[in-house]
Amino acid sequence: MNNISDKRLVYMLFSGGYDSTFRLLQLASIDNVTIQPIYFIDKKRPGRKYEIKAMNEIIDEINHCEDTFPANVKNLVMIDADNLIKNSDRIDITNSFNNLREKYNIGIQYLWFALYAELQNIIFETGILCDSDRSKVGNAIYGEGENITKCEEALVSDRRMLSNKDKNSDVYKVFGRLALSVSGLSKIDEMNIAQEKGWSSIMAKTWFCHSPINGKPCGFCNPCKDAINEGMEWRLPKQALWRYHHRKNVFVRGRSYIHTKFYI
């Protein structure tokens, strides 16, 4: 592995999912860069052990392909999201998040990201796709009159971030430290680019389901529904697709799937 100075350190929000893995591979293709993947632990999400397994396998494969990926990818750092919120005194960021959440229903993870990035005074590279009508992040950013533009003076040349530098706005406080460099792509775009570059075997290791059943995607959680609605239904097994298409006809209590057909 190359010995690269931390002066060229890039922080990457990593989940083991398709989008964040795609961005990680883009960054890993850049020479003389060190990448620190960071994962936020959501103790309420049953799928986190599968995410962690996928992330470690992906990082290991990248680091064994130095010809293709000359960057230095560090071991995964995991952050306890509950402790982060509990110990934070940034009420202003929390209030801005709550304002945006009420209007655009964005996920709690964006509060974690904003608090940690501000605490550490860092910028996070992300795999967030913003240009789809289904993107709550995109709806919040564009709905608040913000734009995403290329950063000319950035550590990595293709970095894109919010263009407005009004640090008092809600949207800047929540998303101002996130690099949205793949915002103009779709999952199909990512898949095609990955195939062209020979990354498909690594992309196949990604994980996305929040509530797996018998170790496989459930077909019910938001990432499963997003995969289906974004043309990536091939990533789900037949059982999960059956559950998705019959979800309105089956009684579900929490995560206890009562109907016996859910176990086929």
N, C-alpha and C positions, 0 to 999 in steps of 0.2 A: 504493500500500500504506500502511496506517495506520502511524503512528509510535508504537509502543507500548513502554512502559518494560519493561526486563528484570525489574523487581520482580514482574511478573505472568508469569514464565517457567515453562512446563510442559515437562518432559522426557518425550519419547514414544519408547518402544521401537518401531521401525518395521522391517518386513521386506518391505513391498509385498504381503503376503498379505491375505486377505479380512477376518480379524478385526482386525488392527492398522490396516488402512485404515478400517474402520468406526469404530473408536475415534478415529482421527485426524479423521475428518469430524465426529464429535460434538464434539470439542474445538474444531475450526476454526469451528464454528457459534457459539461463545461470543465475545462482544465483549470488547475490552480484554484479550486474552490473547495472549501470544507463545508459540509452540510450537517446541521444538527437537527434530526427529526425529533419532534415533540408531540406527545400524545396526552390528551386530557382524559383522566379516568372518570367515567360515569358509572357509579356503583349500581345504578338502577337498570343498567342495560345488560341483559343476559348474554348478548353476543360479544362482549368485550374480550373474552378469552380467545375467541376465534380471530378477532381483529389483531390482538397482540401476536398470536401465532403467525398470522399472515405477514405482519409488518417485519418481524424478525427474519422470516424466510426471505422476504423481498430484499431487505438490507443485506443479508448474507450473500444472496446471488449477485447483487450489484457489486459488492466488494470483491467478488471472485471474477469479475469481468472488467479488468482494468483497461484493456484495449478499447472497449466500448464505452466504459464509464470511468474516465480518469479522475473524477472528483473523489474526495475523501468523505465517505458517509459514516458519521459517528454512530455509536450505539444509541438506541432509543432512550429518550428521557421521558419519564411518565410523571404527570402532575395530577395531584389529587384536587379535583374541581371543587369538592365540598369545602375543603380547608382553605382554598383560595378565596372563595366567596366569604367564608366565615371571618377571615382575617383581613379582609379588604376594608379600607376606610374611604374608598373613592365613591362617595355617594353620588357625585355628579355623573360618573360613567354609568352607574346603576340606574339613575333616573333617566338618562338618555336612552339606555337600552329599553327600559320599561315603556317609554314614550313610543319608540319604534315598534316594540312588540305589540302594543295595543293596536297600532295602525296596520302592521304588516305581518303579524304572527310569526316573527323570526324566532329561531330556536335559542334556548338558554346557553348553548355553547358559544354564541357570539359575545355574551357577557364574559365568559371565562377568557376567551381570546383577548378581548379588549383590556381586561384587568391585568392579565399577566404581561401582555406586551407593554403596557404603560409602566407596570412595576419594574420590569427588566430594561425598559427603554430600548426596545428592539422592534424590528419589522418582521412580520411573519409572511413567508411565502405560503400560498394556499393553492388548493385545487378547486376553488369555488367557481362554478359556472353561473354567470349572471345574466346572460342574454336570452334565456328561455322565459316564456310567460309563467312557467312553473317555479321560477326562482324567486323565493321570498327575499333573498338578499338583493337581487337585481331590482325587484319591485320597490324595496326600501330605498335603495341608492338613487334610482332614477325618479322615483316618486317624490323624493325630497329635493329634486332639481339638481342632483349631482351628476357628474360624468366620470368616466374612467379613462385615463390617458397614460401614454407611455412615459416613463421616467427617463430623461436623458442622462442624468447623473446618478446612476445606480450601480450597485455591486455587480448585478447581472443585467445584461443589456436589454433583455426583453421584459423587464419588470413593468407592470402597469398598476397604478394606484389612483385613488381619488384625486381629481384635479383641483378641487376647491380646498384652500388651506384655512378655512374658517374653523379654527379649533374649538370654538364655542358651540358649533352646531351639533345636534344629536347624532347625525349620520357620521360626522367626522370623529366624534368621541368613540363611537362603536366600531367603525370600519376604517378609520384613518391610518391605522398601523397594519392593515392587511394588504399584501400585494395580491392583486386579482389578475394575475398574468395570463390565465387561460379563460378569461371571462368571455371572449368572443367565440369560443368553441362549444361544440355539443359533444355528448358521449360518442356519437357515431364518428365525429371528426377525430376524436382521440383514438378510437379504435383503428381507423384507417391510417392515421399517422404512425401508431404503434406497429401496425403490420408492415408499413413501408420501412421502418427503421429496424425491424427485427426484434421488437420488444414484446411480442405477443406471449411468449412463454412466461415472462415475468408478470404481465398484466393478468394472466390466467390465475395467478396466485392471490389476487385481490379478494377481499371479503367485504360484504356490504350489509348483510341482514342484522337487524338489531335484536330479533327474537327467534333464533333458530329452533326448529323442531327436529329432534333426532340428529342434530349436527348439520342440518341442511337449511337453506333459506326457507322462511315461513310462507311468504306470499302475502302477508298482511301488513307488515310494518311499512313505514313511509319509504325507506330505501328500496324495498322490494317492489312497491307500487311504482316508484320512480323508474326503476330499471325496466319495468314492463312498458310504461308510458313513453319512455325515451328510446324505444326500439332495441332494448337489450334483454328481451325476454329469454333469449337463449342461455342466459346466466342462471336461470332458475330451473330446478328439476320439475318433472311433470306434476308431482304432488303439490308443489307450491303454486303452479299455474292453475291447477284445479281449485285450490283454496281461494285464490284471487278471484276467479270467475264465479265462484259460488259463495263468496263471503257474505252476501246479503241474506242468504237462505239458511245460514247455520248459526245456531246460538252460541255465542262466545261470552264467557265470564272471565274478565281479566285476561290472563294467559292460559287459562284452563280450557282447552278446546273440547267441548262436551260431545260433539257429534263424532261418532266412531270413524266416519269416513275420513276425518282429518289425519288419521294415522296410516292411511294407505300409502 
